[in-house]
Amino acid sequence: MTLEELNKYRGMVVEINLIKDQINNLYNTYKSPSFTDVGLSSSNAVSPVEKAVNKIQRLEGLYAEKLFELEKQTHQIEYWINSIDDPYIRAIIRSHYLLGKSWKDTSKLVYGYGNYYNARKVVYRYFGRE
């Protein structure tokens, strides 16, 4: 496992959360579509509800696909974390990369005080970056 793969994992989590937010926003019933969205100017009139349902279905398919990929990656990372001997490094990687906590929160959790550099430095040294 590399640092880049762990960062990519964090990015995937953010992307999946944003897709879920986008789906939830489409269920907002207080927002009415504009006339251009309805398709009144064209001969193929499509209802705004139908358009919203199609978009929701497409996004839910994308969401399920990304979630499945994230699950596979989570299992790979968990397996790799369990092979690390140092419990502090395991805890830091789990907290920052799997749980999505900031470096400051991770340091506070692991070391008892929230300094941005403590946990980050340990992980970067582990990967040979510092």
DOLUMPA-380197 format. One record per residue: residue in one letter; y, x, z of N, C-alpha, C, CB in turn. Coordinates in Angstrom, 3 decimals. Atoms other than C-alpha are relative to their C-alpha. Glycine has a CB too. Layout:
<pts>
PT  residuo   n.north    n.east      n.up  ca.north   ca.east     ca.up   c.north    c.east      c.up  cb.north   cb.east     cb.up
PT        A         Y         X         Z         Y         X         Z         Y         X         Z         Y         X         Z
...
</pts>
This chain:
<pts>
PT  residuo   n.north    n.east      n.up  ca.north   ca.east     ca.up   c.north    c.east      c.up  cb.north   cb.east     cb.up
PT        M    -1.178     0.857     0.000     0.000     0.000     0.000     1.233     0.897     0.000     0.002    -0.972     1.232
PT        T    -1.222    -0.786     0.069     3.449     1.295    -0.835     1.175    -0.800     0.552     0.279     0.439    -1.445
PT        L    -1.217     0.635    -0.482     6.913     0.568     0.451     0.552    -0.981    -1.037     1.053     1.060     0.342
PT        E    -0.471     0.878     1.068     7.805    -0.944    -2.916    -0.789    -1.310    -0.027    -0.107     0.707    -1.355
PT        E     0.828     1.208    -0.017     4.882    -3.381    -2.702     0.365    -0.894     1.178    -1.489     0.371     0.061
PT        L    -0.406     0.790    -1.163     5.959    -4.453     0.784     1.351    -0.670    -0.245     0.068     0.888     1.256
PT        N    -1.301     0.601     0.331     9.527    -5.009    -0.417    -0.151    -1.111    -1.034     0.967     1.071    -0.524
PT        K     0.271     1.032     0.996     8.198    -6.962    -3.383    -0.551    -1.253     0.683    -0.993     0.519    -1.067
PT        Y     0.551     1.114    -0.762     6.260    -9.151    -0.940     1.131    -0.797     0.662    -0.998     0.514     1.066
PT        R    -1.144     0.684    -0.636     9.469    -9.919     0.994     0.795    -0.788    -1.023     0.920     1.013     0.706
PT        G    -0.723     0.689     1.067    11.165   -10.814    -2.270    -0.716    -1.254    -0.458     0.201     0.925    -1.174
PT        M     0.785     1.171     0.393     8.323   -13.174    -3.178     0.177    -1.130     1.008    -1.488     0.367    -0.130
PT        V    -0.184     1.015    -1.034     8.734   -14.979     0.144     1.350    -0.688    -0.179    -0.106     0.627     1.408
PT        V    -1.334     0.567     0.213    12.455   -15.452    -0.510    -0.004    -0.905    -1.231     1.055     1.124    -0.160
PT        E     0.053     0.787     1.231    11.783   -16.677    -4.056    -0.720    -1.330     0.218    -0.695     0.795    -1.107
PT        I     0.763     1.225    -0.264     9.190   -19.203    -2.859     0.818    -0.970     0.843    -1.329     0.329     0.710
PT        N    -0.845     0.873    -0.825    11.567   -20.534    -0.204     1.120    -0.631    -0.826     0.600     0.792     1.174
PT        L    -1.061     0.543     0.853    14.298   -20.957    -2.818    -0.536    -1.065    -0.961     0.667     1.127    -0.793
PT        I     0.610     1.023     0.864    11.946   -22.843    -5.154    -0.228    -1.285     0.796    -1.344     0.511    -0.599
PT        K     0.224     1.175    -0.857    11.028   -25.155    -2.273     1.318    -0.718     0.285    -0.676     0.417     1.329
PT        D    -1.312     0.608    -0.209    14.725   -25.721    -1.536     0.465    -0.739    -1.252     1.028     1.069     0.395
PT        Q    -0.387     0.634     1.256    15.328   -26.507    -5.200    -0.739    -1.331    -0.178    -0.289     0.940    -1.190
PT        I     0.779     1.246     0.078    12.534   -29.101    -5.127     0.570    -1.035     0.964    -1.497     0.263     0.318
PT        N    -0.544     0.934    -0.993    13.926   -30.647    -1.953     1.355    -0.549    -0.427     0.127     0.686     1.358
PT        N    -1.312     0.467     0.465    17.410   -30.841    -3.497    -0.119    -1.048    -1.098     0.825     1.173    -0.504
PT        L     0.196     0.997     1.055    16.024   -32.845    -6.415    -0.332    -1.378     0.572    -1.112     0.449    -0.946
PT        Y     0.301     1.276    -0.653    14.956   -35.528    -3.945     1.244    -0.626     0.628    -1.073     0.197     1.066
PT        N    -1.238     0.497    -0.566    18.592   -36.013    -2.906     0.407    -1.277    -0.724     1.114     1.066    -0.091
PT        T    -0.287     1.288     0.637    19.195   -39.714    -3.595     1.489    -0.324    -0.026    -0.743    -1.104     0.717
PT        Y    -1.440     0.263    -0.030    22.936   -39.546    -2.891     0.713     0.569    -1.216     0.610     0.575     1.261
PT        K    -0.595    -0.664     1.147    23.575   -37.492    -5.994    -0.402    -0.763    -1.252    -0.438     1.494    -0.083
PT        S     0.358     0.731     1.211    23.748   -39.583    -9.150     0.246     0.891    -1.210     0.807    -1.322    -0.115
PT        P    -0.159    -0.838     1.185    23.334   -37.963   -12.564     1.221    -0.408    -0.810    -1.248    -0.073    -0.870
PT        S    -1.125     0.309     0.876    26.228   -37.729   -14.975    -0.529    -0.673    -1.265     0.809     1.287    -0.350
PT        F     0.424     0.683     1.216    26.167   -39.674   -18.236    -0.590     0.966    -1.018     1.169    -0.745    -0.614
PT        T     0.575    -0.965     0.937    25.451   -36.502   -20.193    -1.427     0.344     0.393     0.852     1.273    -0.056
PT        D     1.371    -0.266    -0.449    22.345   -35.948   -18.057    -0.942    -1.129    -0.384    -0.034     0.207     1.511
PT        V     0.832     1.160     0.285    21.121   -39.454   -18.795    -0.506     0.032    -1.430     0.773    -1.286     0.255
PT        G     0.427    -0.079     1.382    20.940   -38.791   -22.491     0.461    -1.191    -0.816    -1.488     0.115    -0.069
PT        L    -0.475     1.183     0.718    22.976   -41.808   -23.639     0.543     0.347    -1.383     1.074    -0.704     0.809
PT        S    -0.580    -0.355     1.287    24.494   -39.888   -26.504    -1.063     0.253    -1.065     0.873     1.223     0.151
PT        S     1.044    -0.276     0.991    21.151   -39.177   -28.160    -0.854    -1.244    -0.229    -0.886     1.182     0.456
PT        S     0.871     1.135     0.298    18.628   -41.499   -29.745    -1.218    -0.026     0.912    -0.443     0.044    -1.455
PT        N     1.117    -0.060    -0.944    15.949   -40.339   -27.306     0.532    -0.141     1.418    -0.794     1.326    -0.156
PT        A    -0.523     0.224    -1.342    17.259   -41.902   -24.120    -1.116     0.222     1.018     0.595    -1.431     0.134
PT        V     0.956    -0.292    -1.063    15.434   -40.483   -21.117     0.678    -0.340     1.313    -0.475     1.502    -0.031
PT        S    -0.608     0.395    -1.267    16.018   -41.938   -17.696     0.185     1.225     0.894    -0.864    -1.067     0.713
PT        P    -0.226    -1.123    -0.899    17.448   -39.607   -15.067    -1.142     0.174     1.002     1.312    -0.186     0.739
PT        V     1.136    -0.073    -0.921    14.541   -40.469   -12.797    -1.155     0.756    -0.649    -0.453    -1.416     0.423
PT        E     1.079    -0.670     0.720    12.059   -39.359   -15.441     0.276     1.500    -0.126    -0.181    -0.625    -1.391
PT        K    -0.365    -1.408     0.097    13.956   -36.107   -15.954    -0.204     0.714     1.339     1.458     0.141    -0.459
PT        A     0.145    -0.597    -1.324    14.021   -35.461   -12.212    -1.474     0.176     0.357     0.702    -0.862     1.056
PT        V     1.431    -0.088    -0.298    10.303   -36.209   -11.864    -0.649     1.124    -0.800    -0.699    -1.338    -0.301
PT        N     0.541    -1.086     0.817     9.470   -33.869   -14.762     0.387     1.360     0.550     0.479    -0.129    -1.435
PT        K    -0.456    -1.277    -0.554    11.556   -31.104   -13.241    -0.699     0.302     1.325     1.524    -0.016     0.199
PT        I     0.699    -0.179    -1.277     9.995   -31.646    -9.808    -1.446     0.430    -0.243     0.040    -1.307     0.832
PT        Q     1.393    -0.362     0.288     6.492   -31.497   -11.295    -0.104     1.438    -0.501    -0.598    -0.961    -1.040
PT        R     0.006    -1.368     0.511     7.305   -28.295   -13.163     0.239     0.998     1.128     1.064     0.170    -1.093
PT        L    -0.293    -0.898    -1.113     8.803   -26.703   -10.057    -1.132     0.041     1.023     1.288    -0.421     0.679
PT        E     1.125     0.016    -0.937     5.901   -27.819    -7.864    -1.178     0.809    -0.533    -0.438    -1.439     0.278
PT        G     1.037    -0.843     0.596     3.470   -26.189   -10.313     0.323     1.469     0.175    -0.167    -0.323    -1.480
PT        L    -0.445    -1.379    -0.191     5.498   -22.976   -10.186    -0.126     0.407     1.467     1.454     0.170    -0.479
PT        Y     0.086    -0.251    -1.448     5.663   -23.228    -6.384    -1.449     0.260     0.420     0.577    -1.200     0.794
PT        A     1.415    -0.167    -0.348     1.880   -23.633    -6.091    -0.543     1.321    -0.525    -0.829    -1.162    -0.553
PT        E     0.445    -1.256     0.603     1.286   -20.698    -8.430     0.504     1.204     0.796     0.481     0.092    -1.453
PT        K    -0.586    -1.102    -0.781     3.660   -18.418    -6.492    -0.608     0.064     1.400     1.532    -0.163     0.098
PT        L     0.589     0.046    -1.334     2.209   -19.561    -3.174    -1.409     0.588    -0.004    -0.030    -1.441     0.521
PT        F     1.348    -0.555     0.123    -1.319   -18.713    -4.336     0.066     1.522    -0.124    -0.731    -0.609    -1.219
PT        E    -0.169    -1.442     0.165    -0.160   -15.259    -5.442     0.424     0.657     1.312     1.032     0.295    -1.094
PT        L    -0.454    -0.520    -1.291     1.604   -14.754    -2.096    -1.145     0.057     1.000     1.138    -0.861     0.556
PT        E     1.159     0.029    -0.894    -1.551   -15.735    -0.220    -0.926     1.185    -0.257    -0.771    -1.314    -0.169
PT        K     0.851    -1.141     0.346    -3.590   -13.127    -2.102     0.630     1.301     0.496    -0.234     0.064    -1.529
PT        Q    -0.688    -1.214    -0.427    -0.976   -10.490    -1.390     0.009     0.118     1.524     1.434     0.018    -0.542
PT        T     0.015    -0.008    -1.462    -0.843   -11.483     2.290    -1.336     0.519     0.515     0.275    -1.410     0.554
PT        H     1.322    -0.468    -0.418    -4.586   -10.924     2.615    -0.148     1.501    -0.238    -1.101    -0.765    -0.750
PT        Q     0.064    -1.436     0.283    -4.296    -7.502     0.977     0.807     0.796     1.018     0.511     0.291    -1.416
PT        I    -0.849    -0.697    -0.973    -1.455    -6.492     3.299    -0.635    -0.042     1.386     1.412    -0.627     0.041
PT        E     0.669     0.121    -1.315    -3.307    -7.793     6.376    -1.167     0.989     0.104    -0.514    -1.456     0.222
PT        Y     1.129    -0.930     0.020    -6.390    -5.797     5.414     0.498     1.432     0.136    -0.820    -0.163    -1.297
PT        W    -0.561    -1.345    -0.054    -4.272    -2.689     4.883     0.598     0.289     1.380     1.067     0.176    -1.090
PT        I    -0.608    -0.198    -1.324    -2.348    -3.171     8.172    -1.070     0.296     1.037     0.815    -1.241     0.419
PT        N     1.067    -0.217    -0.974    -5.611    -3.342    10.095    -0.614     1.392    -0.096    -1.077    -1.038    -0.182
PT        S     0.537    -1.356     0.138    -6.540     0.089     8.755     0.934     1.059     0.576    -0.270     0.304    -1.460
PT        I    -0.960    -0.951    -0.577    -3.439     1.725    10.314    -0.350     0.212     1.469     1.477    -0.513    -0.154
PT        D     0.377    -0.334    -1.377    -4.198     3.538    13.566     1.105    -0.297     1.012    -0.376     1.459     0.085
PT        D    -1.120     0.130    -0.931    -0.743     3.380    15.169     0.393    -1.469     0.178     1.208     0.819    -0.497
PT        P    -0.330     1.415    -0.220    -0.133    -0.034    16.805     1.485    -0.304    -0.192    -0.417    -0.413     1.395
PT        Y    -1.431     0.224     0.195     3.659     0.411    16.655     0.322    -0.183    -1.480     0.811     1.169     0.578
PT        I    -0.229     0.132     1.434     3.618     0.901    12.907    -0.551    -1.339    -0.485    -0.653     1.175    -0.774
PT        R     0.559     1.310     0.366     1.338    -2.130    12.538     0.945    -1.120     0.400    -1.372    -0.209     0.662
PT        A    -0.907     1.042    -0.499     3.714    -4.207    14.671     1.297    -0.039    -0.798     0.309     0.228     1.482
PT        I    -1.257    -0.059     0.754     6.801    -3.023    12.792    -0.195    -0.580    -1.398     0.515     1.457    -0.090
PT        I     0.254     0.492     1.355     5.306    -3.693     9.357    -0.250    -1.507     0.015    -1.203     0.735    -0.627
PT        R     0.274     1.438    -0.103     4.020    -7.100    10.442     1.297    -0.779     0.253    -1.023    -0.278     1.134
PT        S    -1.230     0.693    -0.353     7.365    -8.079    11.963     1.001    -0.014    -1.151     0.626     0.645     1.217
PT        H    -1.042    -0.083     1.037     9.634    -6.844     9.171    -0.449    -0.576    -1.337     0.422     1.440    -0.195
PT        Y     0.417     0.389     1.348     7.588    -7.428     6.042    -0.724    -1.344    -0.043    -0.893     1.064    -0.580
PT        L     0.736     1.266     0.050     5.237   -10.306     6.884     0.782    -1.155     0.620    -1.333     0.148     0.708
PT        L    -0.747     1.074    -0.662     7.446   -12.266     9.275     1.445    -0.092    -0.476    -0.023     0.204     1.496
PT        G    -1.333     0.045     0.586    10.689   -11.394     7.475     1.139     0.260     0.960     0.206    -1.300    -0.621
PT        K    -1.068    -0.298    -0.959    12.626   -10.232    10.529     0.821     1.191    -0.482    -0.587     0.285     1.405
PT        S    -0.865    -1.113     0.369    15.548    -7.867    10.113    -0.465     1.258     0.733     1.489    -0.318     0.331
PT        W     0.363    -1.243    -0.681    15.223    -4.213    11.084     0.480    -0.018     1.437     0.582     1.211    -0.733
PT        K    -0.549     0.064    -1.358    17.419    -4.860    14.122    -0.889    -0.866     0.898     1.443    -0.558    -0.025
PT        D     0.877     0.879    -0.783    15.256    -7.785    15.309    -1.377     0.628     0.214    -0.151    -1.357    -0.698
PT        T     1.295    -0.674    -0.122    12.103    -5.778    14.637     0.065     1.088     1.068    -0.427     0.607    -1.355
PT        S    -0.162    -1.044    -1.017    13.402    -2.859    16.720     0.064    -0.601     1.392     1.261     0.824    -0.271
PT        K    -0.101     0.647    -1.304    14.286    -5.219    19.537    -1.363    -0.507     0.467     1.004    -1.157    -0.056
PT        L     1.319     0.519    -0.328    10.845    -6.804    19.423    -0.960     1.117     0.413    -0.569    -0.764    -1.187
PT        V     0.963    -1.077    -0.234     8.925    -3.513    19.325     0.449     0.947     1.097    -0.231     0.776    -1.273
PT        Y    -0.484    -1.019    -0.937    11.137    -1.171    21.343     0.828    -0.544     1.146     0.804     1.003    -0.731
PT        G    -0.748     0.588    -1.102    13.117    -3.567    23.532     1.506     0.029    -0.173    -0.349     0.692     1.248
PT        Y    -1.437    -0.003     0.264    16.558    -2.838    22.093     0.209    -0.003    -1.512     0.700     1.238     0.665
PT        G    -0.202     0.231     1.422    17.998    -3.777    18.762     0.876     1.028    -0.677     0.583    -1.333    -0.203
PT        N    -0.705    -1.000     0.788    18.986    -0.668    16.874    -0.577    -0.042    -1.408    -0.127     1.434     0.633
PT        Y     0.426     0.147     1.392    18.822    -0.955    13.087    -0.919     1.127    -0.449     1.206    -0.058    -0.908
PT        Y     0.688    -1.163     0.564    17.467     2.553    12.532    -1.363     0.314     0.628     0.875     1.191     0.139
PT        N     1.233    -0.414    -0.681    14.599     2.848    15.050    -1.264    -0.379    -0.766    -0.051    -0.611     1.378
PT        A     1.217     0.466     0.672    11.903     0.736    13.418    -0.012     0.439    -1.459    -0.116    -1.533     0.093
PT        R    -0.095    -0.399     1.412    13.121     1.509     9.905    -0.380     1.462    -0.178     1.420    -0.241    -0.537
PT        K     0.280    -1.435     0.096    12.959     5.249    10.509    -1.490     0.275     0.180     0.812     0.780     1.050
PT        V     1.430    -0.191    -0.233     9.391     5.027    11.860    -0.800    -0.361    -1.247    -0.468    -0.844     1.195
PT        V     0.727     0.433     1.202     8.190     3.104     8.792     0.270     0.947    -1.161     0.398    -1.439    -0.387
PT        Y    -0.318    -0.897     1.102    10.023     5.340     6.335    -0.653     1.364     0.187     1.506     0.158    -0.133
PT        R     0.723    -1.264    -0.254     8.552     8.431     8.017    -1.491    -0.159    -0.294     0.202     0.458     1.469
PT        Y     1.406     0.259     0.255     5.111     6.860     7.821    -0.289     0.078    -1.496    -0.404    -1.373     0.557
PT        F     0.167    -0.035     1.458     5.559     6.466     4.063     0.514     1.297    -0.644     0.716    -1.180    -0.618
PT        G    -0.465    -1.283     0.511     7.012     9.980     3.735     1.343    -0.068    -0.697    -1.003     0.554    -0.937
PT        R    -1.318     0.158     0.626    10.493     8.821     2.804     1.112     0.691     0.772     0.328    -1.460    -0.140
PT        E    -1.010    -0.699    -0.799    12.391    10.559     5.647    -0.602     1.190     0.665     0.617    -0.917     1.039
</pts>
